[in-house]
Amino acid sequence: MSAPPPDRAAASEPLRCVAALIVDDDGRIFFQRRSPQRRLFPDTWDIAGGHLEAGETPIEALHREVREETGWTVSHILAEVGEYAYVGNDGIARVELDYLVRVDGDLANPQLEAGKHTEFRWLAADALDVLDESAHVNDGLIRRIAENGFAVLRSLSL
């Protein structure tokens, strides 16, 4: 996720964010570990996404963030997973809209943003325990988002 614009720190409205639960052909979802140097949620598991830029729609931001964080291109938006409100460790409230998506590109070799992410994993629905390493962040929000993503994926019967 991108850092918020400096002028938003004192804003009363939450920052709007978008994120992608990227699905592969085996029904797994892509997760990446944030760098320990990140100001927001350092060294935690996350999904591709970030803040909307001025004038950007959530769908435009979704396409941009996936491309920036992985090098892949969103090919299909399968479903909306949910909207999540949380407060970052910077004290800023955010509202994030998450989508289940498919992408085009070499799924074995994402182009992780240098300095922002250190590793990635494709996880199946029965392998989410690794996300518990980030359970201290917003009461395990990333695992709840993952579980919701898999529930939506099952409901689509892809």
C-alpha positions, 0 to 999 in steps of 0.5 A: 500500500502506498503512503498517504499524501502528507496533506491527508494526515489531519483530514477527518474523512478516512483515506480511500483504499483498494486492494486485490486478492489475486487468484491463480489457476489453482485457486490460490491467492497471492500474498506479499510481505511488506518490507521491515522498513515500511512505515505502515505495517512493517514486516507483515503479510498483505495483498496488493493495493493502496490509496486512491490518487486524486480523481481516480476511481477504485477500479482505476486504482486497482489496476494501477496498484496491481501493476505497480506492486506485481508487474501484472495486469488485471485481466478480470475482476471476478467479484467484490470481496468487501469493504474494510475500515481500519486505522493504520499504525500511523493513526489514520483511518482508512476504508478499503474496498477489496476485489477478487481478480485474475491477472495476466503475467508470469505468476511465478515471478512477480515484480515486487516493488523494490524496498516495499516487499520482500517475499511472496506466497500463493496460499490455498484456503487451507494454508492461511496459518502463515497469515497469523504472523500478522495477527497483531495488525488490526485484530488479524484483518489480513486473515479475515480478508483472505477467508472472505476472499476464499468464501467468495471464490467458492461461491463463484464455482470457478 
